[in-house]
C-alpha cells in the first residue's frame, strides 16, 4: 500500500495555492498598469497635440521644424487632405507612403479626432496614434511607442518577485504550524469510540462508518461466542447418547434381542451428529465467504423438481403429499447454495407437517422477481417466534425437532444464502394451520 503524509500534502497544496494566487495577481496587476499607462499616454498625446495645434496656429508650420530637437520620444506628423506627408519628425525629408488609408487619419477626417494602436509600418514597433484635423483641413498626428507602457508594467516585476518569495517563505512556516494544529485531533482520535469526541464535521461520515464497523465486529464476536457455546452443547448431546449406549453394550448389559435396538440408536445419533457437523461447515463457509462463488444460470423449476425427488422417501415415510407446479425460470446464482436453500425449506415443510398433510410448491416469474413459494399444512409458527426462526440453533418445537433429527441450522443457512444472492424471504404462518414461505430472487 502506498502511503502519503497528509502534512506534506496540505503544505504543498497551501504553497501551490499561494504561488498561483501571486502569479494571477501579478498578471492582473500588469494588465491594469499597462492599460492605465496607455490611458495616461492617450491623455498626454491629446494634450501635446492641443499644444502643437495652438503653436501652429500662432507660429505657422515652421514651428514644427524648430521643435524637432525637443520632441525625441514623440513622433509628430502633418498630413494633407490627400494623405501626403507634409512633415514627419522622425523621418526627416524621406519620402513616405500615402497615409490617407491609416485608420486614425480616416477617423480624424470624418469626426475631427482619430486614434489607433498598431505596429508602425515605418518604425517597426507598436505605436499609439492620436490625430486631429486642423482648420486648414490638414491632419496633425502625434504618436508614441506603446513599449513605454509595457516597460512601466514590467518595472514592478522585481518588487513583485521579492514579495512573492517573502510570502512563500511566510506561507511555508505558517502552513507547518496550522497543519500541525489541524492534524493533532486526528492523531489523538480514539478509534474504539470515534464518536465520543468533538471532531471535524467533514470526518463525521468516516467516523460513523468506523463506529458502525466496530459495532458490527462486536456483534459478530458475540455471535461467534454464542455460536461456539451452542455448537458445544449440540455436539455434546448426540456424543453423550452414543457414548452411553456404547458403554452399556460394552459392559454386556444389553440382552441379545435388544442389540439391534441399541445399534439403531447409536446409528441415528451418529447420523444426526454427521448432519450437524455438515450444517456447521456449510454455515461457516457462508459466513466467511468460503463458498465457491462461481455463478451460473440455474433453472429454479428443474432444481426444485430434483429436490422434491430427493425428499420423496421422507415424504412417503411421513405420509405427506408433495405437489410441484409452476414454470421454468432462470436465476443467476451459486447452484449449490440455492439447492441448500430450497432443500431446507422443503424439508422443513415435510418434517413439521401433520400425518396425511400436504406441501404445495410453486416456482415461476412474477413482477417482483423469480419466486419459490412453499406452503404446508403443518404445525405452524407462533407470530412472536417468526422473526427468530432464522437464528442458529433456534427451534420452535424442541421436542419435535429432536424426533425429526433437526439441527436448528437449516433456516439459518437459508438466510445466509439469501443474503449472498440478494434474495428476500417472507414468512406467513398460523399455529395449527400451516406455514407459507416465499423466496424471491
WOMO-V944543 format. One record per backbone hydrogen bond with DSSP energy under -1.0 kcal/mol. CO is the residue of the C=O (numbers start at 1). NH is the residue of the N-H. Records with the same first field share a line. If there is no record, write none. Layout:
CO: NH + NH
//
This chain:
5: 9
6: 10
7: 11
8: 12
9: 13
10: 14
11: 15
12: 16
13: 17
14: 18
15: 19
16: 20
17: 21
18: 22
19: 23
20: 24
21: 25
22: 26
23: 27
24: 28
25: 29
26: 30
27: 31
28: 32
29: 33
30: 34
31: 35
32: 36
33: 37
34: 38
35: 39
36: 40
37: 41
38: 42
39: 43
40: 44
41: 45
42: 46
43: 47
44: 48
45: 49
46: 50
47: 51
48: 52
49: 53
50: 54
51: 55
52: 56
53: 57
54: 58
55: 59
56: 60
60: 63
61: 64
62: 66
63: 67
67: 71
70: 72
75: 143
76: 89
77: 141
78: 86 + 87
79: 139
80: 83
83: 99
84: 80
87: 78
91: 94
99: 102
102: 106
103: 107
104: 108
105: 109
106: 110
107: 111
108: 112
112: 133
114: 131
116: 129
118: 127
120: 124
125: 120
126: 146
127: 118
128: 144
129: 116
130: 142
131: 114
132: 140
134: 137
138: 134
139: 79
140: 132
141: 77
142: 130
143: 75
144: 128
145: 148
146: 149 + 150
147: 151
148: 152
149: 153
150: 154
151: 155
153: 156
154: 157
156: 160
157: 161
158: 162
159: 163
160: 164
161: 165
162: 166
163: 167
164: 168
165: 169
166: 170
167: 171
168: 172
169: 173
170: 174
171: 175
172: 176
173: 177
174: 178
175: 179
176: 180
177: 181
178: 182
179: 183
180: 184
183: 187
184: 188
186: 189
193: 196
200: 203
201: 204
203: 207
204: 208
205: 209
206: 210
207: 211
208: 212
209: 213
210: 214
211: 215
212: 216
213: 217
214: 218
215: 219
216: 220
217: 221
218: 222
219: 223
220: 224
221: 225
222: 226
223: 227
224: 228
225: 229
226: 230
227: 231
228: 232
229: 233
230: 234
231: 235
232: 236
233: 237
235: 239
236: 240
237: 241
238: 242
239: 243
240: 244
241: 245
242: 246
243: 247
244: 248
245: 249
246: 250
247: 251
248: 253
249: 252
255: 258
256: 259
258: 262
259: 263
260: 264
261: 265
262: 266
263: 267
264: 268
265: 269
266: 270
267: 271
268: 272
269: 273
270: 274
271: 275
272: 276
273: 277
274: 278
275: 279
276: 280
277: 281
278: 282
279: 283
280: 284
281: 285
282: 286
283: 287
284: 288
285: 290
296: 333
298: 331
299: 303
300: 304
301: 305
302: 306
303: 307
304: 308
305: 309
306: 310
307: 311
311: 315
312: 316
313: 317
314: 318
315: 320
319: 356
321: 359
323: 361
325: 363
329: 300
331: 298
333: 296
334: 338
335: 339
336: 340
337: 341
338: 342
339: 343
340: 344
341: 345
342: 346
343: 347
344: 348
345: 349
346: 350
347: 351
348: 352
350: 353
352: 379
354: 357
357: 321
358: 377
359: 323
360: 375
361: 325
362: 373
363: 327
364: 371
369: 366
370: 441
371: 364
372: 439
373: 362
374: 437
375: 360
379: 432
382: 385
388: 391
391: 394
397: 401
398: 402
399: 403
400: 404
401: 406
408: 393
409: 413
410: 414
411: 415
412: 416
413: 417
414: 418
415: 419
416: 420
417: 421
418: 423
424: 440
426: 438
428: 436
430: 433 + 434
434: 430
435: 376
436: 428
437: 374
438: 426
439: 372
440: 424
//
